[in-house]
Amino acid sequence: LALILGLLLPAIAVVIIDLMNNKVIDRKDIEKVTKVPILGFISHSTYNSEVPVVEKPGSTLSESFRSIRTSLKYLIPEDKPAVISITSTVSGEGKTFVAVNLAAIISLLGRKTLLIGLDLRKPRIHKVLGLDNSVGMSTFLSGNAKYDKVIQKTSIENLWYASSGPVPPNPAELIERQTMADFIEQARKEFDYIIIDTPPVAVVTDALLLSRLTDVTLFVVRQRYTSRNTLGLIDE
């Protein structure tokens, strides 16, 4: 009886815990919901750095970003500039971290790369890169700044950055303007890769508005953080 209870009770506990858990744990949780290809896996960062691919180029974390960089080549034609937008379900899933490090790892390959901060509501990339945010996409889209005043050179070779700018009262309306399409068209002429950091798609519509201007959309899912119920947004 003790042996049976010793095996049965822990088994029941494990099943109950699994049924109550609503977070993404492994690859199977994603594949059950969507047929969208998984581009790669990024390990948890234990470094006290926002851009470990530059500061720790030999780490396994940097290798995981290199793997994603390689996988992207199968989705993007080599003979034309690529526009890649990065989004997620909600805040805290690592979307901005992925955008900055993916842009950096691509630029280290010798490709001229532009990172655009289009999370106009909660701009953060300028703090990571240590750059000015007084003039940016919000001022350009509202007609208060020129194209060449928005783009800044970063300390990383071959990487430029267009900051979000001051928080505007109408982010979605600004992104939907023709000036946004004009900006991307001009950037395509000057850069090999354009990486766009967008707001969470489950919260606001900005990422959906940008989909018409992008070649590839990357959807970031974070282990033990992203809810399984929200994975349907990937197909939507």
Sequence and secondary structure as in RCSB ss.txt:
>XXXX:A:sequence
LALILGLLLPAIAVVIIDLMNNKVIDRKDIEKVTKVPILGFISHSTYNSEVPVVEKPGSTLSESFRSIRTSLKYL
IPEDKPAVISITSTVSGEGKTFVAVNLAAIISLLGRKTLLIGLDLRKPRIHKVLGLDNSVGMSTFLSGNAKYDKV
IQKTSIENLWYASSGPVPPNPAELIERQTMADFIEQARKEFDYIIIDTPPVAVVTDALLLSRLTDVTLFVVRQRY
TSRNTLGLIDE
>XXXX:A:secstr
 HHHHHHHHHHHHHHHHHHH  B  SHHHHHTT  S          SS S HHHH TTSHHHHHHHHHHHHHTTT
S TTS EEEEEEESSTTSSHHHHHHHHHHHHHTTT  EEEEE   SS  HHHHHT   SSSHHHHHTTSS HHHH
EEE SSTTEEEE   S  S HHHHHTSHHHHHHHHHHHHH SEEEEE   TTT SHHHHHGGG SEEEEE  TTT
SBGGGGGGTT 
